[in-house]
Amino acid sequence: MALALGLFAAATLVVLWVAATTADGPILVELSATHGVHLHDVVVGVIAYSSAAVVVALAAAATAGERPPGR
């Protein structure tokens, strides 16, 4: 559970950092005159969250059948 939380938190931070530090590329959604969602923001989000999901799924499959610590 901690691995999943950590990976998805890291993916969220990566997406937010990319969105905050870049402002080029095609705009998909204009939120205001100075803010919007760019294509590369979406691409980074898809890659980051997909990667986190794959790692969590692989870790879950590798530890299937093991008892959680403390139980």
N, C-alpha and C positions, 0 to 999 in steps of 0.2 A: 504494500500500500504506500509506503514511504517513497519507494522508487517511482511509482506512478505519479504521485504528487510532485516530487522533485522534477521529474522530466517534463510534465505539463507546465509547471511553473517556469522552468527554464525556457520552454518553447514560447510561452506568453511573453516573457521578458525579451526574447529575441525579436518577436514580432513587433512589440511596442517600441523597441529601440530602432528597428529599421523604419518603422512608420514615423518616428520622431525626427530621425536624422536625414531622411531623404525626401525630396519634393519634386522629382522629375518623373517622366513617364506618363502614359495615358491615365487620365482620371476616370475612374469607374463611377464613383459617387461623390458629388460635391456637397459637403456638409455646410460650408459657409464660403465666404469670399476667399479665405486664406487656408481653409482646411478641406481635406478630401481623402478618399480612399483610392490609392493608385494601384495599377495592375501588379507592380512588383510587391506591394504589401500583401496582396492576396496570394501571390505565388510563394512568398516566404512563409506565410501562414500555413498554406497547404503542405509545404515541405516540412516545416517544423513540427506540426501536429501529427502528420503521417509518420514521421520518423519516431516521435515519442510513442505513438500507438504501436508501432512495430516492435520497438524495444520492450515495451511493457508486455505485449503478447508473447514474445520470445521468452522473457523472464518468467511469465506465468506458466508457459508450457514446460520450461525447464524445471520448475519447482512443483509441478503438479503432483499431488499425492503426499507431499511433505507436510508435516504439521507445523503450524505457525509457532514461533517461539512463545513460551509461557503457557502453552495449552497441552 
